[in-house]
Amino acid sequence: MFGRRRRRDQADWPESLEAAAGQDDPDAGDRENDDGHEVPVDRSAGGPWDVGDDVPAGDRIDFGSLLVPVEEAAEIQVGQMEGQIAWITVVHGDSGLQLQAFAAPKSSGLWDEVRAEIAAELSQAGGRSEEAPGPFGTELRARIVPPQPPPGGRPGEAEPVRFLGVDGPRWFLRGVISGAAASREELARPLERIFAGVVVNRGNHPLPPRDLLDIRLPDFGQEAADPEPEQPGSRWTLDDPFERGPEITEIR
């Protein structure tokens, strides 16, 4: 399966997911090369970014492989699996954006084949999905019955989800939007801005394709988490340089 540090119920449907993005070319999702594969999104039109790009200025939290933009009224959560951070979720209102970055081959992207794998897996589990053009190219829109219903949801009720993918230089960034933003464009925009503003730091060390890039807590987050690591629900608030710091919640 996709990602060596990934468990299906956690990585495909954590309690709070979300993602989306924006770029200026409305036909990006329809372009194909001679092999029938989608041409990678032109990230220079608006991100997501590589650490080597001319990245627009902005407040971002450094999680090692992922630099995540700070958005007003958004909460950032880190999810752990087997003692390691496996994903980051940005929660905005009743919606969320899950972020994961993976190593990719030098010569080709992953999103075409990963999208097909996700669709097949959802079908086997009784879910439904379809490809659709989105602000970051082709995305997968699905309806999934989560292991645990979201706040206000009913057990067994299928929830809309958007799977986003962008191929970068030797990396692949996946975003998952869930909650109300998965079906309402106006609610998705803050999460799309965040996805578009993410900076991926792949590093120069060799990694097999599909390996999850390491995510680490920022220095301030590690210091706050160390005193009581056995309390996964503890929260801490960032001080300067952010005038109004977002909350970061650790979930295991």
C-alpha positions as a Markdown table, in Angstrom:
| # | Residue | x | y | z |
|---|---|---|---|---|
| 1 | Met | 0.0 | 0.0 | 0.0 |
| 2 | Phe | 0.9 | 3.7 | -0.3 |
| 3 | Gly | 3.3 | 4.9 | 2.3 |
| 4 | Arg | 5.4 | 2.7 | 4.5 |
| 5 | Arg | 4.2 | 4.4 | 7.8 |
| 6 | Arg | 0.5 | 4.4 | 7.0 |
| 7 | Arg | -2.4 | 2.6 | 8.4 |
| 8 | Arg | -5.5 | 2.7 | 6.4 |
| 9 | Asp | -8.0 | 3.9 | 9.0 |
| 10 | Gln | -5.7 | 6.6 | 10.3 |
| 11 | Ala | -4.1 | 8.0 | 7.1 |
| 12 | Asp | -7.2 | 7.8 | 4.9 |
| 13 | Trp | -9.7 | 9.0 | 7.4 |
| 14 | Pro | -8.4 | 10.6 | 10.6 |
| 15 | Glu | -10.9 | 12.4 | 12.7 |
| 16 | Ser | -10.2 | 15.7 | 11.1 |
| 17 | Leu | -9.1 | 15.8 | 7.4 |
| 18 | Glu | -9.0 | 18.3 | 4.6 |
| 19 | Ala | -7.3 | 19.9 | 1.7 |
| 20 | Ala | -7.6 | 21.7 | -1.5 |
| 21 | Ala | -5.7 | 24.3 | -3.4 |
| 22 | Gly | -5.8 | 27.0 | -6.0 |
| 23 | Gln | -4.0 | 27.8 | -9.2 |
| 24 | Asp | -4.7 | 30.1 | -12.0 |
| 25 | Asp | -4.9 | 27.6 | -14.9 |
| 26 | Pro | -8.5 | 26.2 | -15.0 |
| 27 | Asp | -7.5 | 23.6 | -17.6 |
| 28 | Ala | -4.6 | 22.2 | -15.5 |
| 29 | Gly | -6.6 | 19.0 | -14.7 |
| 30 | Asp | -7.3 | 18.3 | -18.4 |
| 31 | Arg | -3.7 | 18.4 | -19.7 |
| 32 | Glu | -2.1 | 15.0 | -20.6 |
| 33 | Asn | 1.2 | 14.0 | -22.1 |
| 34 | Asp | 1.8 | 11.5 | -24.9 |
| 35 | Asp | 1.5 | 8.6 | -22.5 |
| 36 | Gly | -2.0 | 9.6 | -21.3 |
| 37 | His | -0.7 | 10.7 | -17.9 |
| 38 | Glu | -1.7 | 14.1 | -16.5 |
| 39 | Val | 1.0 | 16.7 | -16.9 |
| 40 | Pro | 2.1 | 17.8 | -13.4 |
| 41 | Val | 0.5 | 21.0 | -12.1 |
| 42 | Asp | 2.5 | 24.2 | -12.8 |
| 43 | Arg | 3.3 | 24.9 | -9.2 |
| 44 | Ser | 4.8 | 28.3 | -10.1 |
| 45 | Ala | 1.2 | 29.5 | -10.7 |
| 46 | Gly | 0.5 | 29.4 | -7.0 |
| 47 | Gly | 2.0 | 26.5 | -5.1 |
| 48 | Pro | 2.3 | 24.2 | -3.3 |
| 49 | Trp | 6.0 | 25.0 | -3.2 |
| 50 | Asp | 9.4 | 23.3 | -3.0 |
| 51 | Val | 11.9 | 24.6 | -0.5 |
| 52 | Gly | 14.1 | 25.5 | -3.5 |
| 53 | Asp | 11.4 | 27.7 | -5.1 |
| 54 | Asp | 11.1 | 31.4 | -4.9 |
| 55 | Val | 8.5 | 31.0 | -2.1 |
| 56 | Pro | 6.2 | 33.9 | -1.3 |
| 57 | Ala | 6.7 | 35.3 | 2.1 |
| 58 | Gly | 4.3 | 34.4 | 4.9 |
| 59 | Asp | 4.0 | 32.9 | 8.4 |
| 60 | Arg | 4.6 | 29.2 | 8.3 |
| 61 | Ile | 5.2 | 26.6 | 11.0 |
| 62 | Asp | 8.2 | 24.4 | 10.3 |
| 63 | Phe | 7.5 | 20.7 | 10.7 |
| 64 | Gly | 10.6 | 19.5 | 9.0 |
| 65 | Ser | 9.4 | 18.2 | 5.6 |
| 66 | Leu | 6.3 | 20.4 | 5.7 |
| 67 | Leu | 6.2 | 24.1 | 6.3 |
| 68 | Val | 2.5 | 24.8 | 7.0 |
| 69 | Pro | 1.0 | 28.3 | 6.6 |
| 70 | Val | -0.7 | 30.0 | 9.5 |
| 71 | Glu | -4.3 | 30.9 | 8.9 |
| 72 | Glu | -6.5 | 32.9 | 11.2 |
| 73 | Ala | -8.9 | 30.8 | 13.3 |
| 74 | Ala | -7.3 | 27.5 | 12.2 |
| 75 | Glu | -6.0 | 24.9 | 14.5 |
| 76 | Ile | -3.1 | 22.6 | 13.6 |
| 77 | Gln | -3.1 | 19.0 | 14.8 |
| 78 | Val | -0.4 | 16.3 | 14.5 |
| 79 | Gly | -1.4 | 12.7 | 14.3 |
| 80 | Gln | 0.9 | 9.9 | 15.5 |
| 81 | Met | 1.2 | 6.3 | 14.4 |
| 82 | Glu | 3.6 | 3.8 | 16.1 |
| 83 | Gly | 5.2 | 6.6 | 18.0 |
| 84 | Gln | 6.0 | 8.8 | 15.0 |
| 85 | Ile | 4.1 | 11.8 | 13.6 |
| 86 | Ala | 2.4 | 10.5 | 10.4 |
| 87 | Trp | 0.3 | 13.4 | 9.3 |
| 88 | Ile | -0.7 | 17.0 | 10.0 |
| 89 | Thr | -4.3 | 18.2 | 10.0 |
| 90 | Val | -5.4 | 21.8 | 9.7 |
| 91 | Val | -8.8 | 22.3 | 11.2 |
| 92 | His | -10.9 | 25.3 | 10.2 |
| 93 | Gly | -14.4 | 25.3 | 11.7 |
| 94 | Asp | -16.1 | 22.0 | 11.1 |
| 95 | Ser | -13.7 | 21.1 | 8.3 |
| 96 | Gly | -10.2 | 19.8 | 8.1 |
| 97 | Leu | -7.2 | 19.5 | 5.7 |
| 98 | Gln | -4.9 | 16.5 | 6.2 |
| 99 | Leu | -1.4 | 16.8 | 4.8 |
| 100 | Gln | 1.2 | 14.2 | 4.0 |
| 101 | Ala | 4.3 | 14.3 | 1.8 |
| 102 | Phe | 6.0 | 11.3 | 0.3 |
| 103 | Ala | 9.2 | 10.7 | -1.6 |
| 104 | Ala | 8.7 | 10.3 | -5.4 |
| 105 | Pro | 10.8 | 9.1 | -8.4 |
| 106 | Lys | 13.0 | 11.6 | -10.2 |
| 107 | Ser | 11.5 | 11.0 | -13.6 |
| 108 | Ser | 7.7 | 10.7 | -12.9 |
| 109 | Gly | 5.0 | 11.8 | -10.5 |
| 110 | Leu | 2.8 | 9.6 | -8.3 |
| 111 | Trp | -0.6 | 11.2 | -8.3 |
| 112 | Asp | -2.0 | 9.3 | -11.4 |
| 113 | Glu | -1.3 | 5.9 | -9.9 |
| 114 | Val | -2.1 | 6.8 | -6.3 |
| 115 | Arg | -5.4 | 8.3 | -7.4 |
| 116 | Ala | -6.3 | 5.1 | -9.1 |
| 117 | Glu | -5.3 | 3.0 | -6.0 |
| 118 | Ile | -7.4 | 5.2 | -3.7 |
| 119 | Ala | -10.4 | 4.8 | -6.0 |
| 120 | Ala | -10.0 | 1.0 | -6.1 |
| 121 | Glu | -9.6 | 0.8 | -2.4 |
| 122 | Leu | -12.7 | 2.9 | -1.8 |
| 123 | Ser | -14.7 | 0.8 | -4.2 |
| 124 | Gln | -13.7 | -2.4 | -2.4 |
| 125 | Ala | -14.8 | -0.9 | 0.9 |
| 126 | Gly | -18.2 | 0.0 | -0.5 |
| 127 | Gly | -17.5 | 3.7 | -1.1 |
| 128 | Arg | -17.9 | 5.8 | -4.2 |
| 129 | Ser | -15.5 | 8.1 | -5.9 |
| 130 | Glu | -15.1 | 10.0 | -9.1 |
| 131 | Glu | -12.4 | 12.1 | -10.7 |
| 132 | Ala | -13.1 | 15.8 | -11.2 |
| 133 | Pro | -11.1 | 18.9 | -12.2 |
| 134 | Gly | -10.1 | 21.0 | -9.2 |
| 135 | Pro | -7.9 | 24.0 | -8.4 |
| 136 | Phe | -4.8 | 21.7 | -8.3 |
| 137 | Gly | -5.6 | 19.6 | -11.3 |
| 138 | Thr | -7.5 | 16.3 | -11.2 |
| 139 | Glu | -8.8 | 15.4 | -7.8 |
| 140 | Leu | -10.8 | 12.5 | -6.4 |
| 141 | Arg | -14.1 | 13.3 | -4.8 |
| 142 | Ala | -15.6 | 10.5 | -2.7 |
| 143 | Arg | -18.2 | 9.6 | -0.2 |
| 144 | Ile | -16.9 | 7.5 | 2.7 |
| 145 | Val | -18.3 | 6.1 | 5.9 |
| 146 | Pro | -15.7 | 7.1 | 8.5 |
| 147 | Pro | -14.8 | 4.7 | 11.4 |
| 148 | Gln | -16.1 | 7.4 | 13.8 |
| 149 | Pro | -18.8 | 9.9 | 12.7 |
| 150 | Pro | -17.7 | 13.6 | 12.7 |
| 151 | Pro | -19.4 | 16.0 | 15.2 |
| 152 | Gly | -23.0 | 16.2 | 14.4 |
| 153 | Gly | -22.8 | 13.2 | 12.1 |
| 154 | Arg | -24.7 | 9.9 | 12.4 |
| 155 | Pro | -23.1 | 6.5 | 12.5 |
| 156 | Gly | -23.0 | 4.8 | 9.2 |
| 157 | Glu | -23.6 | 8.1 | 7.3 |
| 158 | Ala | -21.4 | 8.6 | 4.2 |
| 159 | Glu | -19.4 | 11.8 | 4.3 |
| 160 | Pro | -18.0 | 13.7 | 1.3 |
| 161 | Val | -14.2 | 13.8 | 1.0 |
| 162 | Arg | -11.8 | 15.4 | -1.5 |
| 163 | Phe | -8.5 | 13.8 | -2.2 |
| 164 | Leu | -5.9 | 16.3 | -3.6 |
| 165 | Gly | -2.5 | 15.5 | -5.0 |
| 166 | Val | 0.4 | 17.5 | -6.4 |
| 167 | Asp | 3.7 | 16.2 | -7.8 |
| 168 | Gly | 6.8 | 18.1 | -7.0 |
| 169 | Pro | 10.6 | 17.6 | -7.6 |
| 170 | Arg | 11.1 | 14.1 | -6.0 |
| 171 | Trp | 8.1 | 14.5 | -3.7 |
| 172 | Phe | 4.4 | 14.1 | -3.8 |
| 173 | Leu | 2.0 | 16.1 | -1.6 |
| 174 | Arg | -1.4 | 14.6 | -0.7 |
| 175 | Gly | -4.2 | 16.6 | 0.8 |
| 176 | Val | -7.5 | 15.4 | 2.1 |
| 177 | Ile | -10.4 | 17.7 | 2.7 |
| 178 | Ser | -13.3 | 16.5 | 4.9 |
| 179 | Gly | -16.2 | 18.0 | 6.7 |
| 180 | Ala | -18.5 | 20.7 | 5.3 |
| 181 | Ala | -15.7 | 22.1 | 3.1 |
| 182 | Ala | -15.6 | 18.9 | 1.1 |
| 183 | Ser | -19.0 | 19.9 | -0.5 |
| 184 | Arg | -19.1 | 23.7 | -0.1 |
| 185 | Glu | -16.6 | 25.8 | -2.1 |
| 186 | Glu | -16.8 | 28.8 | 0.1 |
| 187 | Leu | -15.8 | 26.8 | 3.1 |
| 188 | Ala | -13.0 | 25.1 | 1.2 |
| 189 | Arg | -11.2 | 28.3 | 0.2 |
| 190 | Pro | -9.3 | 28.8 | 3.5 |
| 191 | Leu | -8.1 | 25.2 | 3.3 |
| 192 | Glu | -7.2 | 25.6 | -0.3 |
| 193 | Arg | -5.1 | 28.7 | 0.5 |
| 194 | Ile | -3.3 | 26.7 | 3.1 |
| 195 | Phe | -2.6 | 23.8 | 0.8 |
| 196 | Ala | -1.4 | 26.1 | -1.9 |
| 197 | Gly | 0.9 | 27.8 | 0.6 |
| 198 | Val | 2.6 | 24.6 | 1.9 |
| 199 | Val | 6.3 | 24.3 | 1.3 |
| 200 | Val | 7.8 | 20.8 | 1.0 |
| 201 | Asn | 11.4 | 20.2 | 2.1 |
| 202 | Arg | 12.3 | 16.8 | 0.6 |
| 203 | Gly | 15.9 | 16.9 | 1.7 |
| 204 | Asn | 18.8 | 15.4 | -0.4 |
| 205 | His | 19.1 | 12.0 | 1.3 |
| 206 | Pro | 18.0 | 9.0 | -0.8 |
| 207 | Leu | 14.5 | 7.6 | 0.0 |
| 208 | Pro | 12.5 | 4.9 | -1.7 |
| 209 | Pro | 9.5 | 6.2 | -3.7 |
| 210 | Arg | 6.4 | 6.4 | -1.5 |
| 211 | Asp | 8.2 | 6.6 | 1.8 |
| 212 | Leu | 6.5 | 9.2 | 4.0 |
| 213 | Leu | 8.7 | 12.2 | 4.6 |
| 214 | Asp | 9.6 | 12.8 | 8.2 |
| 215 | Ile | 7.5 | 15.2 | 10.1 |
| 216 | Arg | 8.8 | 16.6 | 13.4 |
| 217 | Leu | 7.5 | 19.0 | 16.0 |
| 218 | Pro | 8.8 | 22.5 | 15.9 |
| 219 | Asp | 11.2 | 23.4 | 18.7 |
| 220 | Phe | 8.5 | 25.3 | 20.7 |
| 221 | Gly | 6.1 | 22.4 | 20.1 |
| 222 | Gln | 8.5 | 19.8 | 21.3 |
| 223 | Glu | 9.3 | 21.8 | 24.4 |
| 224 | Ala | 5.6 | 22.1 | 25.2 |
| 225 | Ala | 4.9 | 18.4 | 24.6 |
| 226 | Asp | 7.8 | 16.9 | 26.5 |
| 227 | Pro | 6.6 | 17.5 | 30.0 |
| 228 | Glu | 3.4 | 15.5 | 29.6 |
| 229 | Pro | 3.8 | 13.2 | 26.6 |
| 230 | Glu | 1.3 | 10.8 | 28.0 |
| 231 | Gln | -1.5 | 13.3 | 27.6 |
| 232 | Pro | -2.3 | 13.2 | 23.8 |
| 233 | Gly | -5.1 | 15.8 | 24.1 |
| 234 | Ser | -2.9 | 18.5 | 25.6 |
| 235 | Arg | -2.7 | 21.8 | 23.7 |
| 236 | Trp | -0.3 | 24.6 | 23.6 |
| 237 | Thr | -0.4 | 28.0 | 21.9 |
| 238 | Leu | 2.4 | 29.6 | 19.9 |
| 239 | Asp | 3.8 | 32.9 | 21.1 |
| 240 | Asp | 5.7 | 35.3 | 18.9 |
| 241 | Pro | 6.4 | 35.7 | 16.0 |
| 242 | Phe | 2.6 | 35.2 | 15.6 |
| 243 | Glu | 0.4 | 37.9 | 17.0 |
| 244 | Arg | -2.4 | 35.4 | 17.4 |
| 245 | Gly | -0.9 | 32.0 | 17.5 |
| 246 | Pro | -2.7 | 28.9 | 16.3 |
| 247 | Glu | -3.3 | 26.0 | 18.6 |
| 248 | Ile | -1.5 | 22.8 | 18.0 |
| 249 | Thr | -3.0 | 19.6 | 19.2 |
| 250 | Glu | -1.2 | 16.3 | 19.4 |
| 251 | Ile | -3.4 | 13.3 | 18.7 |
| 252 | Arg | -2.3 | 9.7 | 18.9 |
